[in-house]
């Protein structure tokens, strides 16, 4: 287990320069800073999103919801039965690595690591990544918890079947917080932000490998149904995509503040 934790730490440290961007710095335009004020402004826009959804957005939500229900009814139980018959790798390095990639401490590690590295290396790109991982993780975490509480689905290890629900039964009882998967949401937030900030195509694809391992690990270790995983992954992906799009759509050049609190700035066109 210590070797797996060390591997995760070394992987994160190795990825810092690979995912770093080096945009042109400009002081000619009054910058839009990434600070608490900007976070509050963007959060208000995020909360207003449902009122701005068009037909295409509602279609995506409908397809995701219908797909989740379909998997619940047709695939959750057979997949669980299969993995329970093949548990010889439940504590293997890939499975444990996937679990840790989606743990609640992972966004904290990534945010802190990228932020510290950016201060040491004076790298603008890693500061942007730190901010986006932190921002997307907060949004996704709140939505994930509210849905877990509202849905109240029983975890598979309780052996109550895939159709047992106890909505709003407990704030803290994890036994009935199966759907959506929090690990999958966290994993896809991290991997999506890393992928979107990577330059080469191969690295964009590689960034999703740990998240894929998270999906497998949560089902394989009997912590979630398959539909829980896929719904959680969808939330993580779409929320992280919105956060990155929000910044890149307004981005031409990026300015960096060398002082604390940590911030980067983007001038608007």
HELIX and SHEET records of a PDB file:
HELIX    1   1 UNK A    2  UNK A   19  1                                  18    
HELIX    2   2 UNK A   36  UNK A   47  1                                  12    
HELIX    3   3 UNK A   49  UNK A   52  5                                   4    
HELIX    4   4 UNK A   55  UNK A   74  1                                  20    
HELIX    5   5 UNK A   76  UNK A   84  1                                   9    
HELIX    6   6 UNK A   93  UNK A  101  1                                   9    
HELIX    7   7 UNK A  104  UNK A  121  1                                  18    
HELIX    8   8 UNK A  124  UNK A  151  1                                  28    
HELIX    9   9 UNK A  156  UNK A  158  5                                   3    
HELIX   10  10 UNK A  174  UNK A  176  5                                   3    
HELIX   11  11 UNK A  182  UNK A  197  1                                  16    
HELIX   12  12 UNK A  201  UNK A  206  1                                   6    
HELIX   13  13 UNK A  209  UNK A  220  1                                  12    
HELIX   14  14 UNK A  226  UNK A  248  1                                  23    
SHEET    1   A 3 UNK A  32  UNK A  33  0                                        
SHEET    2   A 3 UNK A 264  UNK A 266 -1                                        
SHEET    3   A 3 UNK A 254  UNK A 256 -1                                        
END                                                                             
